[in-house]
């Protein structure tokens, strides 16, 4: 389809009520080489400031620059960070060569391998609390959840056998955490039933309820476990069950 453009005169004839393109602009014209004057009589200038736009930068970029500053400021450091990067190709490659895990940028294989090593060290199934206790040497549990969908899925991929009951409870708690973050409060029975209508991957509200033998206070017990999991992620919950950091 060929587009046809009209002259200003033809456009005024064919569409007399249509505003000209220039009328959509708020500017009246140039006052000088660096100043614009608006139709309202205001003056506009653009100032270019040199520096780092920290307010609009990603967390990855901020953390990277922070690590560079700390490394350069360390009195025991004998080389400049840029020298390390040029030698190894990247900062994360240097950390891997030193036996350290660049936690935010760890590969799927590295995450699985670290879980296996932790399991061998503990002689049992690693838990989220084990990861928290080793924050300096292990990636965070949130990274495992982000990469694998859940810590249980990561453990299964690492070759661990999860008891069916424990696996289902861990799955329910993880889903409870996600629903809480989405709704801004601890999940109520009705909240869960409503969410299940649009998300078939959720356990049913009755499956969760029966995990606690359907006894009185079963859902409150489940909410308590979800609260603990949120607290471990640094999320505070008010007495009314609302997330204060949401």
C-alpha positions in Angstrom: 0.0 0.0 0.0 1.5 3.3 -1.1 1.3 6.2 1.4 0.2 9.6 0.0 1.3 12.9 1.6 -0.5 16.1 1.0 0.8 19.6 0.9 -0.2 22.0 3.7 -2.6 23.7 1.3 -4.2 20.5 0.2 -4.4 19.2 3.9 -6.2 22.4 4.9 -8.7 22.0 2.1 -9.4 18.3 2.7 -9.2 18.4 6.5 -9.9 22.0 7.6 -10.5 21.0 11.2 -7.3 19.0 11.6 -4.6 20.6 13.6 -1.2 21.1 12.0 1.7 19.0 13.2 3.5 22.1 14.5 0.5 23.0 16.8 1.1 19.8 18.7 4.6 20.9 19.8 4.8 23.0 23.0 7.7 25.1 21.7 7.4 28.5 20.1 10.9 28.6 18.8 14.6 29.2 19.6 15.5 32.1 21.8 19.2 31.6 21.2 21.5 28.6 20.4 20.9 26.8 23.7 17.4 28.0 24.8 13.9 27.2 23.6 10.8 29.3 24.4 7.5 27.5 24.9 4.1 28.7 23.9 3.4 29.4 27.6 6.4 31.7 27.8 8.7 29.4 29.7 12.4 28.9 28.8 13.9 25.5 28.4 17.5 24.4 28.4 19.1 20.9 28.6 22.2 20.5 30.8 24.5 17.5 30.2 26.1 16.3 33.5 28.9 13.9 33.4 28.8 11.0 35.8 27.2 7.7 36.6 23.3 7.5 36.5 23.0 5.4 39.6 19.2 6.0 40.0 18.4 4.3 36.7 21.2 1.6 36.7 20.5 -2.1 37.4 21.4 -3.8 40.7 24.0 -5.8 38.7 25.8 -2.7 37.5 25.7 -1.1 41.0 27.1 -4.2 42.7 29.8 -4.6 40.1 31.0 -1.0 40.5 30.8 -1.3 44.3 33.0 -4.4 44.1 35.5 -2.6 41.9 35.8 0.3 44.3 36.3 -2.0 47.3 38.9 -4.0 45.5 40.8 -0.9 44.4 40.6 0.6 47.9 41.9 -2.5 49.7 45.4 -1.8 51.0 46.4 -5.4 50.5 45.5 -5.3 46.8 48.6 -5.3 44.5 46.9 -4.9 41.2 44.2 -2.7 39.7 40.8 -4.3 39.0 41.1 -3.5 35.3 44.3 -5.5 35.2 42.5 -8.5 36.6 39.7 -8.1 34.1 42.1 -7.8 31.1 44.0 -10.9 32.3 41.0 -13.2 32.9 38.5 -11.7 30.4 35.9 -10.6 33.0 35.6 -10.1 36.8 33.4 -13.2 37.2 35.9 -15.3 35.3 38.6 -14.2 37.7 36.3 -15.1 40.7 35.7 -18.6 39.2 39.4 -19.1 38.7 40.0 -18.2 42.4 37.4 -20.8 43.4 34.8 -18.2 44.3 31.2 -18.2 43.0 29.9 -15.0 41.4 26.6 -15.6 43.1 24.4 -13.5 40.9 25.9 -14.8 37.7 26.4 -18.5 38.7 25.5 -21.0 36.0 22.9 -23.6 36.4 25.6 -26.3 36.6 27.6 -24.4 39.3 24.4 -24.0 41.4 23.7 -27.8 41.2 27.3 -28.6 41.9 27.4 -26.4 45.0 24.2 -28.1 46.4 25.9 -31.5 45.9 29.0 -30.4 47.8 26.9 -28.9 50.6 25.0 -32.1 50.9 28.2 -34.1 51.1 29.5 -31.7 53.8 26.3 -31.9 55.8 25.6 -35.6 55.2 21.9 -34.8 54.7 19.5 -32.9 52.5 20.5 -29.2 52.4 17.8 -26.7 53.5 17.1 -23.0 52.9 18.5 -22.3 56.4 21.8 -24.0 55.4 22.1 -21.7 52.5 21.5 -18.7 54.8 24.1 -19.9 57.2 26.7 -19.9 54.3 25.9 -16.7 52.6 29.6 -15.9 52.1 30.3 -19.2 50.2 26.9 -20.2 48.8 24.5 -18.5 46.5 21.3 -17.3 48.1 18.1 -19.4 48.1 16.3 -16.7 46.1 18.8 -17.3 43.3 17.9 -21.0 43.4 14.2 -20.2 43.3 14.7 -17.8 40.4 16.8 -20.2 38.4 15.0 -23.5 39.1 11.5 -22.3 40.1 11.9 -23.7 43.7 14.6 -25.0 46.0 13.0 -28.4 45.8 13.4 -28.5 42.0 17.1 -27.5 42.4 17.6 -30.3 44.9 15.9 -32.8 42.6 18.2 -31.7 39.7 21.2 -32.1 42.0 20.2 -35.8 42.6 18.7 -35.6 46.1 15.7 -37.7 47.0 13.0 -35.6 48.6 10.3 -37.3 50.7 6.9 -36.8 49.0 5.4 -35.2 52.1 8.3 -32.8 52.7 8.5 -32.0 49.0 4.8 -31.1 48.8 4.9 -29.0 51.9 8.0 -27.1 50.6 6.1 -26.6 47.3 3.1 -25.2 49.2 5.2 -22.8 51.2 7.0 -21.6 48.1 3.7 -21.0 46.4 2.4 -19.3 49.6 5.4 -16.9 49.5 4.8 -16.0 45.8 1.1 -15.4 46.4 1.9 -13.3 49.5 4.3 -11.1 47.4 1.6 -10.8 44.8 -1.2 -9.8 47.1 0.7 -8.0 49.7 -0.5 -10.1 52.6 -0.3 -13.6 54.0 -2.6 -15.9 51.9 -6.0 -16.5 53.2 -8.0 -19.6 52.3 -10.2 -17.5 50.0 -7.2 -15.8 48.4 -5.8 -19.2 47.5 -9.0 -20.5 46.0 -9.3 -17.3 43.9 -5.7 -17.5 42.7 -6.1 -21.2 41.8 -8.8 -20.2 39.3 -6.1 -18.5 37.1 -3.1 -20.6 38.0 -3.5 -24.3 37.7 0.1 -24.9 38.9 -1.0 -24.1 42.4 -1.9 -26.8 44.8 -5.6 -26.6 45.7 -6.5 -24.9 48.9 -7.8 -28.2 50.2 -4.6 -30.0 49.4 -2.7 -27.4 51.5 -5.4 -27.7 54.3 -5.1 -31.4 54.5 -1.3 -31.3 54.9 -2.0 -30.3 58.5 -4.5 -33.1 59.0 -7.4 -30.7 58.5 -7.4 -29.9 62.2 -8.5 -26.7 63.8 -6.1 -23.9 63.1 -4.5 -25.8 60.1 -4.5 -22.7 57.8 -3.1 -20.5 60.6 -0.2 -23.0 60.9 0.4 -22.8 57.2 0.4 -19.0 57.3 3.0 -19.2 60.1 5.3 -21.3 57.9 4.8 -18.8 55.0 5.6 -15.9 57.4 8.8 -17.6 58.5 9.8 -18.1 54.8 9.1 -14.4 54.1 11.1 -13.3 57.1 14.1 -15.4 55.9 13.9 -13.3 52.7 13.9 -10.1 54.7 10.2 -9.3 54.3 8.5 -7.9 57.4 4.9 -8.7 58.1 2.5 -6.7 60.3 0.3 -8.1 63.0 -2.6 -7.9 60.5 -0.8 -10.2 58.1 0.1 -7.5 55.6 3.5 -7.3 54.1 5.2 -4.1 55.3 7.8 -4.2 52.5 5.4 -5.0 49.7 
